């Protein structure tokens, strides 16, 4: 007897992905059990192994990234950690850039205790990465545009360099999203996401995703099943729902970012603006080559001269929310030095260019004119003293 498909139990597909909360499943026969465990059919036995709601959203993210498959887990950092545990061994070198989510620093401390050699580089050094490669370089992890300074790394060039020593390249595509950037087509081996952000898009779930080949999926599935980081069905349902409006939201975020960047670029109280879509960005040409349909909804800029200037500016905002995270329907702003970079020791927070008056802006889907008006009135509250534009 053929087991029923949990998503199409009556032969006609529901308009929304069903939430299958089952922890375990009844076996209709020993032959069905054998087919599932041998991988002959896409069946289910236990939630830690797989779940039909989770599997549905994995297929959709894989399609967005142009990947053969995708594995979804509990958080973005769980996804990164699964990659490390799957592919790094004692004595291997991991190259990672300062310009990436700060929690990777904490995980790097654990990896070092396990005998992994972790080399941190500035994203500005990416074009010279060949100088840092060794025979034991096993993995390069990069994020582009970077968090929080929106530095841009040439993915194709790094991937080519990595292959000379047999290293794999992992690209964190959370800032860019698959709407604007497809790292696998540029040579990356794995693409990782904090699906909490733009893929989910509503500040109501946590999830991580890794898009890759089917072979890599099988390797990562082994790790996920072993350590138990499978996403719960309800969060998978919310992620699936978020994906339905993902492209519309990505378009709105990009549109808002362009308008805001053009406004901030001319404002005397903004002393430094980092947005890849501006021709003045140091790596604009690289961004224009590897990104498409715009440059995303993330930017960073310096307000006034001191931290207090940035604080005064943020507290004067009326439409934009003072909160961490990104990719949501609401526009969010924070001071990285006081929030997302708290994972780093104080001496490491500014080593790659973040300043105490640097703010990170994550565009939402509000009308661009509404956002520009809010920024304009809040900047008016900042003292006139400003640093030279840089």
Secondary structure per residue as TSV (DSSP state, phi and psi in degrees):
chain	resnum	aa	ss	phi	psi
A	1	X	-	360.0	132.0
A	2	X	-	-78.8	130.4
A	3	X	-	-67.5	142.8
A	4	X	-	-68.8	146.3
A	5	X	-	-76.1	120.7
A	6	X	T	-59.1	-25.0
A	7	X	T	-89.1	-18.0
A	8	X	-	-135.8	62.6
A	9	X	T	-64.0	-24.6
A	10	X	T	-115.7	11.2
A	11	X	S	89.9	-14.7
A	12	X	S	-115.2	132.7
A	13	X	-	-81.0	131.9
A	14	X	-	-68.5	153.7
A	15	X	S	-72.4	-19.8
A	16	X	S	-122.3	149.5
A	17	X	-	-67.9	122.4
A	18	X	-	-62.8	145.2
A	19	X	-	-88.5	107.4
A	20	X	-	-97.8	100.3
A	21	X	-	-86.5	2.2
A	22	X	-	-59.3	133.3
A	23	X	S	-82.9	-37.3
A	24	X	B	-136.9	171.2
A	25	X	-	-136.2	144.9
A	26	X	-	-78.2	136.1
A	27	X	-	-89.8	123.9
A	28	X	S	-75.5	-21.0
A	29	X	-	-165.7	164.9
A	30	X	H	-68.4	-28.2
A	31	X	H	-68.5	-40.9
A	32	X	H	-62.8	-43.3
A	33	X	H	-57.9	-44.6
A	34	X	H	-63.5	-42.7
A	35	X	H	-62.8	-38.7
A	36	X	H	-68.3	-50.3
A	37	X	H	-69.1	-26.1
A	38	X	T	-86.5	-3.4
A	39	X	T	78.3	15.9
A	40	X	S	-76.5	-31.8
A	41	X	S	-128.6	156.2
A	42	X	-	-89.0	71.2
A	43	X	-	-105.8	-174.8
A	44	X	-	-135.4	143.9
A	45	X	S	-126.2	-41.5
A	46	X	B	-154.6	142.3
A	47	X	T	-60.7	-34.9
A	48	X	T	-63.3	-26.8
A	49	X	T	-77.3	-51.6
A	50	X	-	-168.2	164.2
A	51	X	-	-150.3	136.3
A	52	X	H	-63.4	-33.7
A	53	X	H	-68.3	-42.4
A	54	X	H	-63.3	-43.3
A	55	X	H	-62.6	-35.3
A	56	X	H	-63.1	-44.5
A	57	X	H	-72.2	-29.8
A	58	X	H	-61.8	-42.9
A	59	X	H	-62.3	-38.3
A	60	X	H	-70.6	-39.9
A	61	X	H	-68.7	-38.6
A	62	X	H	-58.2	-42.5
A	63	X	H	-64.1	-39.2
A	64	X	H	-62.5	-39.5
A	65	X	H	-87.7	-3.2
A	66	X	T	67.9	34.7
A	67	X	-	-105.2	159.0
A	68	X	S	-70.0	-32.5
A	69	X	E	-159.8	175.6
A	70	X	E	-150.2	144.8
A	71	X	E	-120.0	130.1
A	72	X	E	-108.4	142.7
A	73	X	E	-140.8	-167.4
A	74	X	S	-72.7	-35.4
A	75	X	-	-150.8	168.6
A	76	X	H	-63.4	-38.8
A	77	X	H	-71.8	-30.0
A	78	X	H	-63.6	-38.1
A	79	X	H	-63.2	-46.4
A	80	X	H	-61.7	-44.0
A	81	X	H	-65.0	-38.6
A	82	X	H	-60.1	-39.2
A	83	X	H	-64.5	-46.5
A	84	X	H	-59.4	-47.2
A	85	X	H	-66.8	-29.2
A	86	X	H	-77.1	-37.6
A	87	X	H	-116.7	-9.4
A	88	X	-	-105.9	140.9
A	89	X	-	-127.2	166.0
A	90	X	T	-57.3	129.2
A	91	X	T	96.8	-12.6
A	92	X	-	-77.1	155.0
A	93	X	E	-105.8	133.1
A	94	X	E	-110.8	124.1
A	95	X	E	-101.0	126.3
A	96	X	E	-138.3	150.2
A	97	X	E	-98.7	143.7
A	98	X	S	-52.8	-38.2
A	99	X	S	-79.7	72.1
A	100	X	S	-153.1	169.4
A	101	X	-	-54.8	132.8
A	102	X	T	-59.6	-26.8
A	103	X	H	-65.4	-19.9
A	104	X	H	-62.0	-25.8
A	105	X	H	-64.0	-43.9
A	106	X	H	-61.5	-44.0
A	107	X	H	-64.7	-34.7
A	108	X	H	-62.7	-32.4
A	109	X	H	-65.2	-38.1
A	110	X	H	-67.3	-42.7
A	111	X	H	-61.9	-39.4
A	112	X	H	-64.2	-35.9
A	113	X	H	-65.0	-25.9
A	114	X	T	-90.3	3.6
A	115	X	T	95.8	11.9
A	116	X	-	-87.8	134.7
A	117	X	E	-87.6	112.6
A	118	X	E	-105.0	121.7
A	119	X	E	-111.5	122.0
A	120	X	E	-99.1	131.0
A	121	X	E	-125.7	157.3
A	122	X	-	-79.8	142.7
A	123	X	G	-58.7	-25.9
A	124	X	G	-67.5	-15.6
A	125	X	G	-93.0	3.2
A	126	X	G	-61.0	-31.5
A	127	X	G	-72.0	-9.6
A	128	X	G	-115.6	25.8
A	129	X	G	-64.2	-25.5
A	130	X	G	-58.0	-28.7
A	131	X	G	-68.7	-19.4
A	132	X	G	-104.7	-5.4
A	133	X	-	-73.6	142.2
A	134	X	-	-129.6	167.0
A	135	X	T	-58.1	-27.3
A	136	X	T	-95.3	7.2
A	137	X	E	-67.5	115.9
A	138	X	E	-104.2	-29.3
A	139	X	E	-151.4	143.8
A	140	X	E	-123.1	124.0
A	141	X	E	-111.2	126.0
A	142	X	E	-137.4	155.6
A	143	X	E	-127.7	127.5
A	144	X	S	-147.5	127.3
A	145	X	S	-56.6	149.9
A	146	X	-	-83.2	163.8
A	147	X	T	-109.9	116.5
A	148	X	T	-107.5	-3.0
A	149	X	T	-86.3	2.6
A	150	X	-	54.8	38.2
A	151	X	-	-73.7	151.0
A	152	X	-	-115.1	130.3
A	153	X	-	-111.6	136.9
A	154	X	-	-73.7	100.4
A	155	X	H	-61.5	-47.0
A	156	X	H	-60.9	-40.9
A	157	X	H	-66.1	-42.4
A	158	X	H	-65.1	-41.1
A	159	X	H	-62.7	-41.1
A	160	X	H	-63.5	-42.8
A	161	X	H	-63.7	-42.0
A	162	X	H	-61.4	-38.3
A	163	X	H	-66.7	-21.2
A	164	X	T	-67.4	-21.4
A	165	X	T	-118.3	9.4
A	166	X	T	76.3	21.5
A	167	X	-	-86.7	153.6
A	168	X	E	-98.4	148.8
A	169	X	E	-110.5	126.6
A	170	X	E	-112.9	125.6
A	171	X	E	-113.5	121.9
A	172	X	E	-80.9	113.1
A	173	X	-	-103.9	18.8
A	174	X	T	-62.5	-46.0
A	175	X	T	-67.3	-46.7
A	176	X	T	-74.9	-39.7
A	177	X	H	67.6	156.3
A	178	X	H	-67.6	-10.6
A	179	X	H	-67.2	-33.3
A	180	X	H	-108.4	-16.4
A	181	X	-	-153.8	135.7
A	182	X	-	-124.5	84.8
A	183	X	G	-59.8	-31.9
A	184	X	G	-61.8	-34.4
A	185	X	G	-72.5	-15.4
A	186	X	G	-99.0	5.1
A	187	X	T	110.5	-3.6
A	188	X	-	-66.0	151.0
A	189	X	S	-89.1	-36.5
A	190	X	E	-137.9	143.8
A	191	X	E	-121.0	125.3
A	192	X	E	-114.3	146.7
A	193	X	E	-134.3	143.5
A	194	X	E	-85.5	97.7
A	195	X	T	-69.6	-8.6
A	196	X	T	-56.6	-30.5
A	197	X	T	-86.0	-119.5
A	198	X	T	-65.0	-30.5
A	199	X	T	-65.8	-42.8
A	200	X	T	-78.2	-56.3
A	201	X	-	80.2	5.7
A	202	X	S	-133.7	16.7
A	203	X	S	58.5	30.8
A	204	X	S	-131.1	13.3
A	205	X	-	-154.2	159.7
A	206	X	-	-124.2	134.0
A	207	X	-	-164.5	158.2
A	208	X	E	-127.4	156.4
A	209	X	E	-143.9	144.0
A	210	X	E	-130.1	117.8
A	211	X	E	-100.5	137.5
A	212	X	E	-168.4	-171.6
A	213	X	-	-72.1	166.5
A	214	X	H	-63.7	-37.0
A	215	X	H	-62.0	-45.6
A	216	X	H	-65.0	-37.9
A	217	X	H	-56.2	-46.5
A	218	X	H	-61.7	-39.7
A	219	X	H	-65.5	-43.4
A	220	X	H	-72.8	-33.1
A	221	X	H	-60.7	-39.4
A	222	X	H	-58.0	-45.8
A	223	X	H	-65.7	-45.1
A	224	X	H	-61.3	-43.8
A	225	X	H	-65.0	-36.4
A	226	X	H	-70.0	-42.6
A	227	X	H	-97.5	-9.8
A	228	X	T	78.5	46.7
A	229	X	-	-107.2	24.3
A	230	X	B	-66.5	135.9
A	231	X	-	-68.9	147.4
A	232	X	-	-74.7	156.1
A	233	X	H	-64.3	-37.7
A	234	X	H	-67.3	-42.2
A	235	X	H	-63.4	-37.2
A	236	X	H	-63.5	-38.9
A	237	X	H	-61.8	-45.0
A	238	X	H	-63.7	-39.2
A	239	X	H	-65.1	-41.7
A	240	X	H	-61.1	-41.2
A	241	X	H	-65.7	-40.7
A	242	X	H	-61.7	-36.2
A	243	X	H	-64.4	-23.2
A	244	X	H	-64.4	-29.5
A	245	X	T	-111.1	9.8
A	246	X	H	-56.1	-51.2
A	247	X	H	-64.8	-38.4
A	248	X	H	-63.4	-42.0
A	249	X	H	-68.5	-39.9
A	250	X	H	-61.4	-40.5
A	251	X	H	-62.2	-45.1
A	252	X	H	-65.3	-40.2
A	253	X	H	-64.3	-42.8
A	254	X	H	-64.7	-42.3
A	255	X	H	-62.1	-44.4
A	256	X	H	-65.3	-39.8
A	257	X	H	-62.8	-41.3
A	258	X	H	-62.0	-45.0
A	259	X	H	-65.6	-43.3
A	260	X	H	-65.9	-43.3
A	261	X	H	-62.2	-42.0
A	262	X	H	-62.5	-37.3
A	263	X	H	-68.6	-49.8
A	264	X	H	-66.0	-31.7
A	265	X	H	-61.6	-25.1
A	266	X	T	-102.3	-3.7
A	267	X	-	-82.6	130.7
A	268	X	T	-67.5	-19.5
A	269	X	T	-93.3	2.3
A	270	X	E	-105.5	109.5
A	271	X	E	-89.9	-15.0
A	272	X	E	-156.7	130.8
A	273	X	E	-127.7	129.3
A	274	X	E	-121.9	101.1
A	275	X	-	-143.9	118.7
A	276	X	T	-59.8	-21.2
A	277	X	T	-75.9	-11.6
A	278	X	S	-86.8	135.0
A	279	X	T	-57.2	-23.4
A	280	X	T	-76.7	-12.1
A	281	X	S	-64.9	134.4
A	282	X	T	-55.4	-29.8
A	283	X	T	-117.8	32.1
A	284	X	H	-59.3	-39.2
A	285	X	H	-64.5	-39.4
A	286	X	H	-65.9	-43.7
A	287	X	H	-60.5	-42.8
A	288	X	H	-65.9	-27.7
A	289	X	H	-79.1	-39.1
A	290	X	H	-104.2	-9.3
A	291	X	-	-106.5	156.3
A	292	X	-	-140.5	160.0
A	293	X	S	56.0	35.1
A	294	X	-	110.0	-168.8
A	295	X	-	-127.9	13.7
A	296	X	-	88.5	-178.4
A	297	X	S	-112.1	23.4
A	298	X	E	-115.2	143.1
A	299	X	E	-157.3	163.6
A	300	X	E	-134.5	148.2
A	301	X	E	-155.7	156.3
A	302	X	E	-97.6	130.6
A	303	X	E	-105.3	121.0
A	304	X	S	61.4	-136.7
A	305	X	S	-120.9	-38.6
A	306	X	S	-116.2	167.1
A	307	X	H	-57.9	-37.4
A	308	X	H	-62.8	-31.6
A	309	X	H	-64.1	-43.7
A	310	X	H	-65.3	-40.6
A	311	X	H	-63.9	-44.7
A	312	X	H	-61.8	-41.3
A	313	X	H	-61.8	-48.3
A	314	X	H	-65.2	-41.6
A	315	X	H	-69.4	-16.5
A	316	X	T	-88.0	-9.9
A	317	X	-	-69.2	143.8
A	318	X	S	-115.9	-30.7
A	319	X	S	-101.1	-38.4
A	320	X	S	-82.7	135.4
A	321	X	E	-91.2	138.2
A	322	X	E	-85.3	98.6
A	323	X	-	-161.1	157.0
A	324	X	S	-82.5	-177.7
A	325	X	-	79.6	-177.2
A	326	X	-	-166.4	171.8
A	327	X	S	75.2	12.3
A	328	X	S	-91.4	171.6
A	329	X	S	-66.3	-27.8
A	330	X	S	-90.7	145.8
A	331	X	-	-78.6	130.2
A	332	X	E	-121.8	146.8
A	333	X	E	-139.2	147.0
A	334	X	E	-155.3	166.1
A	335	X	-	-100.0	106.3
A	336	X	G	-52.9	-38.3
A	337	X	G	-61.0	-23.9
A	338	X	G	-105.8	-4.1
A	339	X	T	-133.8	-85.6
A	340	X	T	-65.8	-18.9
A	341	X	T	-102.6	10.3
A	342	X	T	-65.3	-17.0
A	343	X	T	-66.9	-20.8
A	344	X	S	-95.9	147.9
A	345	X	-	-61.2	150.5
A	346	X	H	-51.6	-38.6
A	347	X	H	-70.2	-17.4
A	348	X	H	-95.0	-10.7
A	349	X	H	-74.1	-25.6
A	350	X	S	-113.4	1.0
A	351	X	T	-64.9	-26.9
A	352	X	T	-110.3	15.5
A	353	X	S	119.2	-9.1
A	354	X	-	-72.1	137.5
A	355	X	-	-115.5	166.5
A	356	X	T	-68.9	-20.0
A	357	X	T	-104.3	15.2
A	358	X	E	-81.2	132.2
A	359	X	E	-117.8	149.3
A	360	X	E	-111.0	127.8
A	361	X	E	-113.5	125.1
A	362	X	E	-113.2	109.9
A	363	X	-	-69.7	143.7
A	364	X	-	-105.1	-146.7
A	365	X	S	-113.6	13.9
A	366	X	S	-66.0	158.9
A	367	X	-	-57.7	134.7
A	368	X	H	-54.6	-39.2
A	369	X	H	-65.0	-31.5
A	370	X	H	-67.4	-42.2
A	371	X	H	-67.9	-43.8
A	372	X	H	-61.6	-41.2
A	373	X	H	-63.4	-39.9
A	374	X	H	-67.3	-43.8
A	375	X	H	-62.7	-40.1
A	376	X	H	-62.0	-47.0
A	377	X	H	-69.7	-32.7
A	378	X	H	-72.5	-37.8
A	379	X	H	-66.1	-26.1
A	380	X	T	-65.6	-19.2
A	381	X	T	-85.0	-6.6
A	382	X	S	-88.0	140.5
A	383	X	-	-59.4	155.9
A	384	X	S	-69.5	-24.0
A	385	X	-	-62.2	127.6
A	386	X	-	-139.0	157.2
A	387	X	-	-86.5	164.5
A	388	X	-	-67.0	138.5
A	389	X	-	-61.3	139.8
A	390	X	-	-138.7	360.0
